[in-house]
Amino acid sequence: MRVAMYYNNSDVRLEEMPKPQINPGEILVKIMASGICGSDVLEWYRIKKAPLVLGHEIAGEVAEVGENVSAFKPGDRVFVNHHVPCNSCHYCLTGNHTVCETLHTTKFYPGGFCEYVRVPEINVDRGTFILPDEITYEEGSFVEPLACVIRGQRVARLKPEQTILILGSGVSGLLHLLCAKASGAGLVISTDISDYKLDMAKKCGANAVINAREDIPQKVRELNEGRGADLVIVCTGAYPAFIQALESVDRGGTVLCFATTNPGVTLPLPINEFWRNGITVLPSYANSGYDAKVAINMLRHHTVDVNQLITHRFGLKDTGLGFGLMANAGDSMKIIINPQI
């Protein structure tokens, strides 16, 4: 089968490898849509494992089922989570599924940028979900990133009428925007250094947009009657954004670190000030099966319109072009790879 083999952000090659053979309890999924995630072009993280087939935002059709598989059959339309928890360790039992050791070691093989993936038994059991007919394959490829956003806003306890500041207007920033608006948020402010992305944020319903080169804390207070934001969501790894977040949050507010910095970076957290003002700083990584189910339900009922985020569609042979667009942060948003064309 054909695969897009990743060597680095500017070197993604169309290669051949054997179609995976499945074992009892496993399924083989024919990939119909696979989204390029911002983490796929996080080169410092990816290159140490290269060459490899990336891609974890997938939707497809069950091609084969192994012995003892009764929940799925050939022809079923599915979303598959790349990482799944064990559901039985201390962390899972206390609701912290995304820090489960099993979640960090499970994956489908070889990756979403190929024609077929083998889904291990544990992923079949707790990471594979039927896509309702109302959801297209392209929409289905958004289940994973949308589920991550849903989890982030859930742990941050987003409430209706809150003022939300979203730093970074890439795909994750816009998904946070769409979900916040769907949840009844009040004033939603988006930032970025790209006019293209700020325009996308406007189209997705941002009440205000600010160029990230401006004085963000001051601008937020001008827009919000002298107050900071109730919830600040960092959706870019740019270090200045994290500083802006710490300076823009209101008393009693929350800073959600949805993105990460480069390794070894530390933030100057004003502990005394945050202690006195009741400010919370927390991260959010990945998603759970619960979040995936919520994402599927939101897509099914068109609570969020993810189609407006798709700017490019490529066949497998042009995956490298998609990586180039994503890595260079040009005028693009969600890039979908269809391995069947």
C-alpha positions as CSV (number, residue, x, y, z in Angstrom):
1,M,0.0,0.0,0.0
2,R,1.0,3.6,-0.4
3,V,2.2,5.7,2.6
4,A,3.4,9.2,3.1
5,M,6.7,8.6,5.0
6,Y,7.8,11.5,7.2
7,Y,11.5,12.4,7.4
8,N,11.2,16.0,8.3
9,N,8.8,18.9,7.7
10,S,10.1,19.5,4.3
11,D,10.7,15.9,3.3
12,V,7.6,13.7,3.2
13,R,7.9,10.9,0.6
14,L,5.3,8.7,-1.1
15,E,6.5,5.1,-0.4
16,E,5.3,1.6,-0.5
17,M,4.9,-0.8,2.5
18,P,2.9,-4.0,3.0
19,K,-0.7,-3.7,3.9
20,P,-1.1,-4.5,7.6
21,Q,-2.2,-8.0,8.5
22,I,-4.7,-8.1,11.4
23,N,-4.8,-10.5,14.4
24,P,-7.8,-11.8,16.4
25,G,-9.6,-8.9,18.0
26,E,-8.3,-6.3,15.5
27,I,-9.8,-4.5,12.6
28,L,-8.3,-3.1,9.4
29,V,-9.6,0.4,8.5
30,K,-9.5,2.0,5.0
31,I,-8.6,5.6,5.5
32,M,-11.0,8.0,3.8
33,A,-9.9,11.3,5.4
34,S,-6.9,12.2,7.5
35,G,-6.3,15.7,8.9
36,I,-2.8,17.2,9.3
37,C,-2.5,18.4,12.9
38,G,-0.3,21.2,14.2
39,S,1.5,18.6,16.3
40,D,2.4,16.6,13.2
41,V,4.7,19.5,12.2
42,L,6.2,19.9,15.7
43,E,9.5,19.0,14.2
44,W,11.6,18.9,17.4
45,Y,9.3,16.2,18.7
46,R,8.7,14.2,15.5
47,I,12.1,14.1,13.8
48,K,13.7,12.0,16.6
49,K,11.3,9.2,15.6
50,A,11.7,9.6,11.8
51,P,11.2,8.0,9.4
52,L,7.6,7.2,10.3
53,V,4.0,7.5,9.0
54,L,2.2,10.2,10.9
55,G,-1.5,11.1,11.1
56,H,-3.9,10.6,13.9
57,E,-7.0,12.5,12.9
58,I,-8.7,9.8,10.8
59,A,-12.1,8.6,9.6
60,G,-12.6,5.6,7.4
61,E,-14.3,2.4,6.6
62,V,-13.9,-1.0,8.2
63,A,-12.2,-3.2,5.5
64,E,-11.6,-6.4,7.6
65,V,-12.4,-7.7,11.0
66,G,-10.4,-10.2,13.0
67,E,-11.7,-13.2,14.9
68,N,-13.8,-12.4,18.0
69,V,-14.8,-8.9,16.7
70,S,-18.5,-8.5,17.0
71,A,-19.0,-4.8,17.5
72,F,-17.9,-3.9,13.9
73,K,-18.3,-5.4,10.4
74,P,-16.8,-4.6,7.0
75,G,-18.4,-1.5,5.6
76,D,-18.9,0.3,8.9
77,R,-18.0,4.0,8.9
78,V,-15.8,4.7,11.8
79,F,-13.6,7.2,13.7
80,V,-10.6,5.6,15.6
81,N,-8.8,7.2,18.4
82,H,-5.0,6.8,18.1
83,H,-4.4,6.7,21.8
84,V,-6.6,5.0,24.4
85,P,-6.4,4.6,28.2
86,C,-6.5,1.4,30.1
87,N,-9.6,2.5,32.1
88,S,-8.4,0.6,35.2
89,C,-5.3,2.3,36.6
90,H,-5.3,4.8,39.4
91,Y,-5.3,7.7,37.0
92,C,-8.2,6.4,34.9
93,L,-10.2,5.6,38.0
94,T,-9.8,9.2,39.2
95,G,-10.8,10.7,35.9
96,N,-7.4,11.5,34.6
97,H,-7.4,9.3,31.5
98,T,-5.0,11.4,29.5
99,V,-2.1,10.8,31.9
100,C,-2.6,7.0,31.8
101,E,0.6,5.2,30.8
102,T,-1.4,3.0,28.4
103,L,-2.7,6.0,26.6
104,H,0.9,7.1,25.9
105,T,1.9,3.7,24.4
106,T,-1.2,2.7,22.3
107,K,-1.6,3.6,18.7
108,F,-2.9,2.3,15.4
109,Y,-0.4,1.1,12.7
110,P,1.3,2.6,10.8
111,G,-0.4,6.1,10.9
112,G,-3.2,8.0,9.3
113,F,-1.3,9.1,6.2
114,C,-1.6,5.8,4.3
115,E,-4.3,3.7,2.7
116,Y,-5.0,1.2,5.6
117,V,-4.4,1.1,9.3
118,R,-4.4,-1.9,11.7
119,V,-6.4,-1.1,14.8
120,P,-5.1,-3.1,17.8
121,E,-7.6,-4.9,20.0
122,I,-7.5,-2.3,22.8
123,N,-8.3,0.5,20.4
124,V,-11.1,-1.6,18.9
125,D,-12.5,-2.0,22.3
126,R,-12.4,1.5,23.6
127,G,-11.3,3.8,20.8
128,T,-13.4,3.0,17.8
129,F,-16.7,4.7,17.2
130,I,-19.4,4.4,14.5
131,L,-19.8,7.5,12.5
132,P,-23.5,8.4,12.0
133,D,-24.7,8.9,8.4
134,E,-25.1,12.6,9.1
135,I,-21.3,12.9,9.4
136,T,-19.1,12.9,6.3
137,Y,-15.6,11.4,6.4
138,E,-14.0,14.8,6.3
139,E,-16.1,15.9,9.3
140,G,-15.2,12.6,11.0
141,S,-11.6,13.5,10.8
142,F,-12.3,16.4,13.1
143,V,-13.5,14.1,16.0
144,E,-10.1,13.8,17.6
145,P,-9.1,17.5,17.5
146,L,-12.7,18.6,18.5
147,A,-12.7,16.0,21.4
148,C,-9.4,17.5,22.6
149,V,-11.0,21.0,22.6
150,I,-14.1,19.7,24.4
151,R,-11.9,18.1,27.1
152,G,-10.0,21.4,27.5
153,Q,-13.1,23.5,28.0
154,R,-14.6,20.8,30.3
155,V,-11.6,20.8,32.7
156,A,-11.4,24.6,32.5
157,R,-15.1,24.7,33.5
158,L,-16.2,27.2,30.8
159,K,-19.5,28.8,31.7
160,P,-22.1,30.7,29.7
161,E,-21.6,34.5,29.5
162,Q,-17.9,34.3,30.4
163,T,-15.4,36.5,28.6
164,I,-13.0,34.2,26.7
165,L,-9.6,35.2,25.3
166,I,-8.2,32.7,22.7
167,L,-4.5,33.3,22.0
168,G,-3.7,31.8,18.5
169,S,-6.3,31.4,15.7
170,G,-5.1,28.2,14.1
171,V,-7.4,25.2,13.9
172,S,-7.4,24.5,17.6
173,G,-8.0,28.2,18.3
174,L,-10.9,28.3,15.9
175,L,-12.4,25.0,17.3
176,H,-12.2,26.6,20.8
177,L,-13.9,29.6,19.4
178,L,-16.7,27.6,17.8
179,C,-17.2,25.4,21.0
180,A,-17.2,28.5,23.3
181,K,-19.8,30.2,21.2
182,A,-21.9,27.0,21.1
183,S,-21.6,26.8,24.9
184,G,-23.1,30.3,25.4
185,A,-19.9,32.2,26.1
186,G,-20.2,36.0,26.2
187,L,-17.5,38.1,24.7
188,V,-15.0,36.0,22.8
189,I,-11.7,37.6,21.7
190,S,-9.2,35.9,19.3
191,T,-5.6,36.9,18.6
192,D,-3.0,36.0,16.1
193,I,-0.1,37.6,14.1
194,S,-1.7,36.5,10.8
195,D,-4.4,38.8,9.3
196,Y,-5.6,35.7,7.4
197,K,-6.2,33.8,10.6
198,L,-7.8,36.8,12.3
199,D,-10.2,37.1,9.4
200,M,-11.0,33.4,9.8
201,A,-11.7,34.0,13.5
202,K,-14.1,36.8,12.5
203,K,-15.9,34.5,10.1
204,C,-16.2,31.9,12.9
205,G,-17.9,34.3,15.2
206,A,-15.3,36.1,17.3
207,N,-16.7,39.2,18.8
208,A,-13.3,40.9,18.5
209,V,-9.9,40.1,17.1
210,I,-6.5,41.6,18.1
211,N,-3.2,41.4,16.3
212,A,-0.9,39.6,18.8
213,R,1.8,42.2,18.3
214,E,-0.4,44.7,20.1
215,D,-0.7,45.1,23.9
216,I,-3.1,42.2,24.5
217,P,-3.8,42.7,28.2
218,Q,-4.6,46.4,27.7
219,K,-6.8,45.7,24.6
220,V,-8.7,43.0,26.5
221,R,-9.5,45.3,29.3
222,E,-10.6,48.0,26.9
223,L,-13.0,45.6,25.3
224,N,-14.2,44.1,28.6
225,E,-15.1,47.1,30.7
226,G,-11.8,47.2,32.5
227,R,-11.6,43.5,33.4
228,G,-9.4,40.8,32.1
229,A,-10.8,37.6,30.6
230,D,-12.5,34.9,32.7
231,L,-10.9,32.2,30.7
232,V,-7.7,32.5,28.7
233,I,-6.9,29.7,26.3
234,V,-3.4,29.4,24.9
235,C,-3.5,27.8,21.4
236,T,0.0,28.6,20.2
237,G,3.4,27.5,21.3
238,A,4.8,31.0,21.0
239,Y,6.3,32.0,24.3
240,P,5.0,35.6,24.3
241,A,1.5,34.2,24.2
242,F,1.9,32.5,27.5
243,I,3.1,35.8,29.0
244,Q,0.1,37.5,27.5
245,A,-2.1,34.9,29.0
246,L,-0.7,35.4,32.5
247,E,-1.2,39.2,32.2
248,S,-4.7,39.0,30.6
249,V,-6.6,36.8,33.0
250,D,-9.1,38.3,35.4
251,R,-9.3,37.8,39.2
252,G,-10.9,34.4,39.8
253,G,-10.1,33.4,36.2
254,T,-8.4,30.5,34.5
255,V,-5.5,30.1,32.1
256,L,-5.8,27.0,30.0
257,C,-2.5,25.9,28.4
258,F,-3.9,24.0,25.5
259,A,-0.7,24.3,23.5
260,T,2.8,23.6,24.7
261,T,6.1,25.4,24.6
262,N,9.4,24.1,23.3
263,P,11.2,21.7,25.8
264,G,12.9,23.3,28.8
265,V,10.9,26.5,28.7
266,T,9.7,27.8,32.1
267,L,7.1,30.5,32.8
268,P,7.5,33.3,35.4
269,L,4.4,32.5,37.4
270,P,3.4,35.3,39.8
271,I,2.5,32.9,42.6
272,N,1.7,35.5,45.2
273,E,-0.5,37.5,42.9
274,F,-2.3,34.5,41.6
275,W,-2.8,33.1,45.1
276,R,-4.3,36.3,46.3
277,N,-6.5,36.7,43.2
278,G,-7.7,33.1,43.0
279,I,-6.3,32.5,39.5
280,T,-6.0,28.9,38.1
281,V,-3.4,27.7,35.6
282,L,-3.9,24.3,34.1
283,P,-3.0,22.3,31.0
284,S,-5.1,20.0,28.8
285,Y,-3.7,17.2,26.7
286,A,-5.5,14.7,24.5
287,N,-9.0,13.4,25.1
288,S,-11.0,10.6,26.5
289,G,-13.6,8.3,25.0
290,Y,-16.3,10.4,26.7
291,D,-15.0,13.5,24.9
292,A,-15.0,11.7,21.5
293,K,-18.6,10.7,22.0
294,V,-19.5,14.3,22.7
295,A,-17.6,15.5,19.6
296,I,-19.4,13.0,17.4
297,N,-22.8,14.2,18.8
298,M,-21.9,17.8,18.2
299,L,-20.8,17.1,14.6
300,R,-24.0,15.0,14.0
301,H,-26.2,17.8,15.1
302,H,-24.1,20.5,13.4
303,T,-23.5,22.3,16.7
304,V,-20.2,23.3,15.3
305,D,-19.5,23.8,11.6
306,V,-16.1,22.3,10.9
307,N,-16.4,22.4,7.1
308,Q,-15.6,26.1,7.1
309,L,-12.2,25.3,8.5
310,I,-11.1,23.1,5.6
311,T,-9.0,25.1,3.2
312,H,-7.0,22.4,1.3
313,R,-7.6,18.8,0.2
314,F,-4.8,16.6,-1.2
315,G,-4.3,13.1,-2.3
316,L,-1.6,10.9,-0.5
317,K,1.1,11.8,-3.1
318,D,0.8,15.5,-2.2
319,T,1.0,15.1,1.6
320,G,4.3,16.9,1.5
321,L,2.6,20.0,0.1
322,G,0.2,19.9,3.0
323,F,3.0,19.6,5.5
324,G,4.8,22.5,3.9
325,L,1.7,24.7,4.2
326,M,1.1,23.7,7.8
327,A,4.7,24.1,8.9
328,N,5.1,27.5,7.2
329,A,1.9,28.9,8.8
330,G,0.8,30.3,5.5
331,D,-2.8,31.1,4.3
332,S,-4.2,27.7,5.2
333,M,-6.3,26.2,8.0
334,K,-7.3,22.5,8.1
335,I,-5.6,20.4,5.5
336,I,-7.3,17.1,4.7
337,I,-5.5,14.1,3.1
338,N,-7.6,11.6,1.2
339,P,-5.4,8.5,0.7
340,Q,-8.0,7.1,-1.8
341,I,-7.3,9.6,-4.5
